[in-house]
Amino acid sequence: MNIVLHGINLQKEFIPFIEQLIDLLKNRGIRIFFTESFSKSFKKPHTKVTEANVITSMEEVKDMDFALSVGGDGTLLDTVIQVGRMETPIVGINTGRMGFLATVAKENIQKAINDLLEGKYSLESRTLVSLESSKPVFNGMNFALNEFTIHKRDTSSMIIVHTYINGQYLNSYWADGLIVATPTGSTGYSLSCGGPLITPGAKNFVITPVSPHNLNVRPIIVSDESVISFQIEGRSEKFLISLDSRSTAIDATVELKLKKADFSAMLVKFYGYSYFDTLRQKLNWGFDMRN
């Protein structure tokens, strides 16, 4: 079995847990690979240097049975980019704070690895958004697990985002920006802007304005079979678009279309995991601050 480890800027205090993870894999006869960023971050003076092959291209990912994301939710989002169309199953090991996506606590690494090797897990297929543009952006890595965002860049003035669903005019959003989130991304930026929570299996996108000028403008849920297109106006010559944590500047002449990607992110979920349990725990539902 081949397993690749991915992480970014690993915290010093979590190195012992990562060393434990690597020892567990080696003792079970697993061939271990590192992504370049994991290798650079892990092989520092304060770590025990571990010999492992380093993956330098996405093509090599196709030979991996699993990808282990070591970090927080942001690291898992980046792991989705590393995996791309290969749809390699991803295990999220949480060394971050929130952990909506990276659900394996560092204290449970040994059990998680044992369950993984014994097949005690299920795979969740998570929808991705795919961006089409009239000019190349994001070096061809034009997909995201959480959201696509349009945002103002060089001025405090709001922008206007004319939005169309399957060619039909929806609305002109006078706002700081606009978010189109997947069900997975509904617990992220969209939620902080007043968007609804959407369960992972729902076949929807949510369009959420960022600080809209018209207070009666609200988020709207549309089918994920929709093609969403945009025209942007504003006082600035440049605007910011982002796919999860990656962003780039464009001008108003760039044509943008968003739709569901023709491949998915495959997330490993171990038996006993519950999305609703995670919501309650992470959002402190039912928690009385007075106590």
PANUNU-501011 format. One record per atom (N, C-alpha, C, O, CB): x, y, z. Coordinates in steps of 0.1 Angstrom, whole numbers, plus 5000, padded with zeros to 4 digits. Atoms other than C-alpha are relative to their C-alpha. Glycine has a CB too. Layout:
BEGIN
XYZ/...
% end
This chain:
BEGIN
500849885000/500050005000/500950125000/501950135007/499150005012/499349885001/501250354991/499250115007/498050135003/500450044986/500749894994/500350655013/500950134999/502150125002/499749975015/499349885001/501351015007/499650105011/498450115014/499850074986/500349914989/501551275035/500250144995/501250174988/500949985013/499949865004/500851645029/499750095012/498850065020/499050034989/500149904989/501251935053/500750134996/501550134987/500549955013/499449875003/502152305053/500450065013/499550075022/499050094992/499549934988/504252485079/499649935013/498849985021/499450145000/500450084989/503952215105/500550065013/501750115014/500749864999/499649944987/503952335141/500949915008/500849795007/498750035008/499050084993/506852225163/499349915010/499849795012/500950105007/500650084989/504552105191/499349874994/499049785002/499050085007/500750125005/502851855167/500949904994/500549794989/499050054990/499050095006/506051695154/500049865006/500049764999/501450065001/500150144994/505851405180/498849924995/499049804993/500050015015/501250075005/502351315168/500349954985/499949844981/498850095000/499750045014/503551315131/501149895000/500949804991/500550134993/499050115000/506551105140/499449875004/499749764999/501250035010/500850114996/504150865157/499349944988/499249824986/499150035012/500850045011/502050855126/500949934990/500649824984/499450124993/499150065009/505050775104/500549875004/500649774997/501350104997/499650134994/506250505127/498949894999/499249784995/500450015015/501150095001/502850345127/499949944985/499749834983/498650075003/500150055014/502750335089/501249914996/501049814989/500050134991/498850085003/506350205086/499949865006/500249765000/501350065005/500250134993/505549925111/499049914994/499049794996/499750025015/501150085006/502549815091/500449974985/499649924977/498750075000/499550045014/504749785059/499550104989/499550064978/499649864997/500549915010/503250095042/501250084994/502150125001/499050105007/499049925007/505350275016/499650155001/498450184998/500149964985/500449864996/505450645027/500650094989/501850084986/500550035014/499649905009/505650935003/499750145006/498750155014/499449994986/500349874995/505851305011/499850094988/500350074977/501250065008/500149895009/504651604991/501250095002/501850085013/498750085000/498849924999/507351864985/499850105012/500850125020/500250094988/500149914989/505852105010/500149935014/500649995024/498650074999/499950084988/505551835037/501449975003/501949985014/499149874999/498650034999/509151735031/500850115006/501650105015/500649954987/499249884996/510452085035/499650045014/500550085022/499750124990/500549964987/508352155066/500449905011/500749945022/498550015000/499750104990/509051825083/501549985003/501949955014/499449874996/498650034999/512751785077/500750125005/501450194997/500649954987/499349884994/513952055101/500849945012/500749835016/498950105005/499150054989/516552035129/499349945012/499949855018/500850115005/500650054988/513951965156/499249874997/498549825006/499050105005/500750135003/512651645138/501049894998/502249924994/499150024988/499250115004/514051305133/499849984985/498749954981/499549875008/500150015015/514751295096/499649864996/500249765000/501450044993/500550125004/512751025080/500249984985/499850084977/498549985003/499850025014/513650875046/498649974994/497949884998/501049884997/501350025007/510650895022/500250064986/500950154984/498850065008/500049955014/510150934985/499250135000/498250145007/499449904990/500749875001/509051294976/499350004986/499949994976/501050115001/500849985012/506251344951/500250144994/500050245002/498549965002/499749875006/507051624927/498950044989/499050154984/501350014994/501049975010/504051604902/498749935004/498749835011/500549964986/501350064998/500351534903/499949864994/499149784999/498950094995/500150135006/500851244880/500449885009/499949775008/500950004987/499550104991/502651054907/498949965011/499049865017/501250045007/501050024990/499551084930/499149884996/498649815004/499150125001/500850115005/497750824908/500449875006/499649775006/499950004985/499550134994/499850554924/499849995015/500249895021/501549984997/500350004986/498750644959/498749945003/497749974997/500150155006/501250054995/496150454978/499250095009/498050105008/500249875008/500749904991/495450725003/501050135001/502250114999/499749955014/499249874996/496551095010/499650045014/498550055017/499750114989/500249964986/496951195046/500350155001/501450194999/500949925010/499949864998/496351565052/500350035015/499549995024/498850084996/499649974986/498251675084/500050155002/500950224998/501449945002/500249854997/497052015096/498650035003/497949945009/500550084988/501449964998/493752195097/499249994988/499649924978/500050145006/500950005012/490952245073/500750064988/500550024976/498750075003/499349945011/493152475052/500949904993/501149904981/500750125004/499150105006/495652195047/499249904992/499749854982/500849935011/500850105007/492951955037/499550064986/499549994976/498849965008/500449945012/491652205011/501250004990/501049984978/499650155002/498850005009/495252224997/500349864996/500849834985/501250055008/499850145004/495451844997/499149964988/499449894980/499749905012/501050035011/492351834974/500750054987/500549994977/498750085003/499349955012/494452054950/501149904996/501349884984/500550145003/498950095003/497351814953/499549874993/500149824984/500849965012/500550125005/495151514945/499350024986/499549944977/498949945010/500649965013/493151684917/499049894995/498249845003/501050024990/500950105006/491351454893/500249865004/499449775000/500150024985/499750144997/492951144907/499049945010/498849825011/501449995006/501050044990/490251134934/500549905010/499849815015/498849934993/499450084990/492650964958/499350035014/499150155017/501550035002/500749984987/490850914992/500950085010/502150055011/499649875006/499249914991/491951185017/499549975015/498449975018/499750144996/500250014985/492251135055/500550135006/501650175004/500749875006/499649884993/492251455075/500349985014/499549955023/498850104999/499550014986/494351455106/500150145006/500950225000/501449925001/500249864996/493551765126/501050045010/501149995022/498650025006/499149934990/496351965142/499750155000/500550235006/501549984996/500449865000/494452285136/499050035011/499049975022/499450044987/501049964990/491552455155/498649954997/498049895006/500050155001/501450025003/488252405137/499749854998/499049795006/499550084989/500150145002/488352065122/498649954994/498249844998/500249925012/501250045007/485152055101/500349894990/499549794988/499350114993/499650105010/487051855074/501049915005/500949785003/500550084988/499050094994/490051725092/499549955013/499650025023/501450085002/500850044988/488151515117/500749905009/500249875020/498849944995/499250094992/490851285131/500850085010/501850145006/500949904992/499249934990/492151425164/501449945001/501549814999/499350005014/498750064999/495851385169/500249895010/501149815009/501050125003/499950114990/495251175200/499549874995/499749765001/499250045012/500650125005/493350925178/500749944988/500149874980/498650024997/499350035013/496050875151/500149844999/499849794989/501350065000/499850155000/496750505161/498849934996/498849844987/500649955013/501250075003/493150395160/499650034986/499149944979/498950055010/500449975013/492550585128/500849924989/500249874980/500250154997/499250085010/495450415110/499649855000/499549794990/501550015003/500450144999/494350075123/498749984992/498549884985/499949955015/501350015007/490750135111/500250014985/499549954977/499150105005/499849985015/492050255077/500549874994/500049834983/501050114998/499450125006/494149945071/499149885001/499249784993/501349975007/500950114999/491349715083/498750034992/497849954993/499749985015/501149975008/488849885060/498850055007/497650045002/499649884992/501249964991/486650025088/499850154997/500050235006/500349985015/500249865003/485750345070/499050004988/498749904982/501350084996/500849985012/483450485043/500650124993/501450204998/498550035004/499549895008/484150735015/498850104997/497750054993/500649954987/501049895003/482151065012/500550074987/501650124987/499850095012/499749935013/482051214977/499550145002/498350175004/499349944988/500449864998/482151594981/500150084986/501150074979/501050065010/500149925012/481151824952/501150115000/501450175010/498650064998/499149895002/483752064938/499450104990/498650074982/501449954995/500449905010/483152394919/501250014990/502449994994/499750145007/499049995011/484952444886/499850134993/498750174990/499949884990/500149875006/485752784871/500550004986/501549954983/500850105008/499649975014/485852864834/500150154998/499350235002/498949944990/499749865002/487353194824/500550024986/501149934980/501050055010/499549965014/488153374791/501550025000/502150024989/499350124995/498549994999/491753414803/500549905010/499849885020/500550145003/499550104991/493853144820/500250065014/500850175016/501349944995/499849964986/493853174858/500349875008/499949765004/498750075006/499750114991/495152954887/500849894994/500749784999/498749955006/499150105007/497552774864/499349874997/499949764998/501249975010/500850115004/494852544853/499449925012/498549835009/500849904992/500550074988/494052434889/498750085004/498650145014/501050005012/501249914999/490552594885/498949935007/497749945002/499650044986/501150074992/488552394911/500250035015/501350065019/500049854996/499949984985/487852424948/498949915007/497949885001/499850155003/500950084992/486152224975/499050095008/497850055009/500749915010/500849914992/484752514996/499250104992/497950104992/500850075010/500749895006/483952824975/500850074990/502050064989/499650095011/499449905009/484553064947/499550135005/498450155008/499549974985/500349874994/484653424957/500450114990/501550104984/500650035013/499649875007/484653764938/500050115011/499150125019/498950034989/499949904989/485854054960/500650134994/501450124985/500849945011/499449885003/486754414957/501550005004/501949925012/499350135006/498550014997/490554484957/500650135004/501250145015/500649954987/499149884997/492054834955/499250125005/499850235006/500650044987/500849894995/489255054968/499049965011/498749845012/499350074988/501050034990/486855084997/498650004994/497749965001/500150105011/501350005007/484055134972/499549864997/500349774994/500050094987/500650135003/481654844967/500149974985/500450064977/498649995004/500050045014/481554654934/498649954997/497749935006/501049894997/501350065005/478554534913/500349874993/501149874983/499350114991/499950135006/478354174904/498749964994/497849925001/500549895010/501250055007/475754094877/500149854999/501149804994/499950074986/500050144999/474853734882/498949934992/497749984992/499949965015/500950075009/473153494858/500049855003/501049795006/500350024985/500150144998/471853134863/499549944987/498449974982/499049975012/500350065012/471852924832/499650114989/498750084981/498949905001/500349905009/471853244812/498950105004/498750204997/499749954987/501049924996/468953394830/500550105011/501150065021/498849925005/499649904990/469453714850/499449985013/498249965015/499650144995/500450024987/469353664887/499950135008/498950175013/500949915008/500049874992/470453994904/501350074997/502350014992/499949965015/498849925000/473054274904/500350025015/499650105021/499950134992/499749994986/474754244938/500950135002/502150124997/500749875005/499249894996/475954584951/500649965014/499949965024/499250145001/499550064988/478354454977/501650015000/502250064991/499649855002/498650015000/481954404988/500549884992/501649874988/500549995015/499750125007/481854074971/498949904999/497849935004/501349935005/501050105001/480053754963/500649865001/501749844996/499250014986/499550134997/480553394974/499049904993/497849914994/500149975015/500850125004/479353074957/500749885007/501849845004/500049984984/499450104991/479852794982/499349864997/498149864993/499850035014/500550145001/479452414979/499349975014/499550045023/501149904997/500550044987/477652225007/501249995010/501050035022/499349874999/498850014991/481152155022/500450145004/500750165016/501149934993/499649874997/481952525020/498950095008/499250205012/500450084988/501149924993/478652635037/500450025014/499850115020/498749924999/499649984986/480352605071/501250105000/501850125011/500449875007/498849925001/483152845059/499650154999/498950205007/500949964989/500149855002/483253205046/498550034998/498050145003/500750044987/501449975003/479553185034/499350015014/498450095015/499449894992/500750004987/478453105070/500250135007/499350195013/500449885008/499749884993/480253405084/499350124994/499250235000/501550025000/500749895007/478453625058/498549985001/497750054993/500450014986/501550024998/474953495069/499449894991/498249884991/499450124997/500650115009/474653195045/499549895009/499949875020/501149954991/500550124993/472852875055/500949895001/501849884992/498649964994/499350135000/474252545065/499349904991/498149904990/500149945015/500550105009/473852275039/500749875002/501949875003/500250054985/499450134998/474451905045/500849964988/500449994977/498949905003/499150035010/477251755025/499449934988/499849954976/501149915005/500650085011/474951525004/499150084991/498650034981/499449895005/501049925007/472751814992/500650044986/501850074986/499650125008/499549975013/473051884955/499750154997/498950184988/499449914989/500349855001/473152264958/501250085001/502350035006/499050045011/499149894997/475252574957/499250115007/498050125006/500750054987/500749894994/474552874978/500850134996/502050134997/500049995016/499449875004/475153234965/499850105011/498750135015/499450054987/500149914988/475953464994/500750134998/501950134995/500649935012/499449875002/476653834991/500950045013/500650005024/499050124998/499249954989/479453995012/499750145003/500050234994/501649974996/500349864996/478354305030/499250074989/499750174984/501250085003/500849935011/475554395005/499550145004/499250165016/498849914996/500549864998/474454755001/498550005003/498050075011/500350094988/501550014998/470754654999/499849895011/500149775009/499349964987/500150104989/469954485032/498949904998/498849805006/499750085013/501050115003/466954295017/500549904991/499849804988/498850074994/499450115008/469354094996/500549895009/501249915019/501250064991/499750124991/469753745011/500749894991/500549894979/498849955007/499450125007/471653425002/498949924993/497849924997/500849915010/501050085008/469953204976/500749864997/501849864993/499550074987/499550145003/470352824971/499549964986/498349984983/499549905011/500450045013/470452694936/500549864998/501449815005/500750104989/499550135003/470952354920/501450004996/501950094989/499149944989/498650015004/474552234916/500149964985/501249944980/500749905008/500050025014/473552154880/500050134992/500050144980/498849914995/500149875006/473352524873/501450054995/502450015001/499550115010/498849935005/475952724853/499850155005/498850215000/500249994985/500249874994/476453054872/501150094993/502350064993/500250005015/499149915007/478053344852/499950145006/498950185012/499750004985/499949874993/479153694863/500650104990/501450074981/500949985012/499449895006/479854034850/500350105011/499450125020/499150074989/499649924989/481754274873/500250144996/500850174986/501349945007/499849865001/481654654876/500650065013/500450005024/498750074996/499549944988/483454884899/501050124996/501350134985/500749915009/499149895002/485755194903/501449954998/502250024991/499950105011/498650055002/488854984904/500149924987/499249874982/500349905012/499750075013/490454834873/500149855003/500049774994/501250064993/499850144997/491154504891/499149965011/498750035020/501549985004/500850074990/489054264911/500749875005/501649824997/498649974995/499350134995/490053964932/499049894999/497849905003/500450025015/500850134999/488753614926/500849905007/502049905007/499649964985/499350104992/489553324948/499349864998/498149854997/500150045014/500550144999/489152944948/500649955013/501849925014/500449914988/499650034987/489352844985/501150105004/500850225004/500649855001/499049914994/492652994998/500950064989/501750144992/500949935009/499249955011/494053074963/499350124993/498150114991/500449894990/500649895006/493453414948/500850064989/502150054989/499750115011/499349935010/494353624918/499250124996/498050124998/500349904988/500749885005/493553964903/499649994985/500449934977/500950125003/500450005014/491554004871/499450144997/499250215007/498949894997/500749885003/489954294852/498649964996/498349844994/500750084989/501450025003/486354334842/499749944987/498649904984/499250135001/500250065013/486954204807/500049855001/499649784991/501050054991/499950144999/487453854820/498649945002/497949985011/501049955011/501350064998/484353634815/500249885009/501149805008/499549954986/499950114989/483653394844/498749925000/497649974999/500250065014/501150104999/481453084845/500449905011/501549855011/499649944987/499850104989/481052854875/499049884999/497949914996/499950075014/500950115001/479652504875/500649895009/501849905014/499849954986/499550124992/480052164893/501149934992/501049914980/498949905003/498950075007/483351994885/499649864996/498649805002/501249995009/500350135004/483251664867/500749895007/500849775003/500349984985/499450104991/485251494895/499750055014/499350165016/501549984997/500349974986/484951494933/501249995009/502249935005/498849915005/499050034989/486951504965/499449885008/498349895012/500250135009/500550124992/486751164983/500650015014/501849995015/500549874992/499649994986/486951205020/499849885008/498749825007/499450125007/500250124992/487550915043/499450045014/499850135021/501449935003/500749984988/485150895072/499949875008/499549775003/498550064998/499950124992/485650645100/498649975007/497950075009/501150015010/501350044994/482750455116/499950075013/500850095021/500049845002/500349924988/481150655144/500050154997/499650235005/501049975010/500049865003/481650985126/498650054996/497849974990/500950034988/501349945003/478551205124/500250154997/500850225004/499049985012/499949865004/478351535105/499250095010/499750205013/499450024986/500849924991/475651655129/500750015014/500650125020/498649945002/499249994988/477851575159/501050104999/501350185008/500649865004/498949905003/480651775143/499450145001/500050235007/500649974987/500649865000/478252075138/499850045015/500150155018/498750004993/500349964987/477152065174/501250045008/501350135016/499249895007/498849984992/480652045188/500850124995/501250205004/500949884998/499249895005/482352295165/499250145002/499950245003/500349984986/500849874999/479452555167/499550025014/498750125016/498950004990/500449994986/478852495204/498550015001/497950085010/500650125006/501550004999/475152425198/499649945013/500249835017/499449924988/500550064987/473352365231/500950035012/500749985023/499849864999/499049974989/476352505251/499550135007/499350235000/501450014994/500449894992/475352735279/501250085005/502050035014/499149965012/498849924996/478053015282/500050035015/501050065021/500150124992/500149964986/476753085317/500649905009/501049925021/498650035004/499450114992/478052745329/501449974995/502049885001/499149884999/
% end
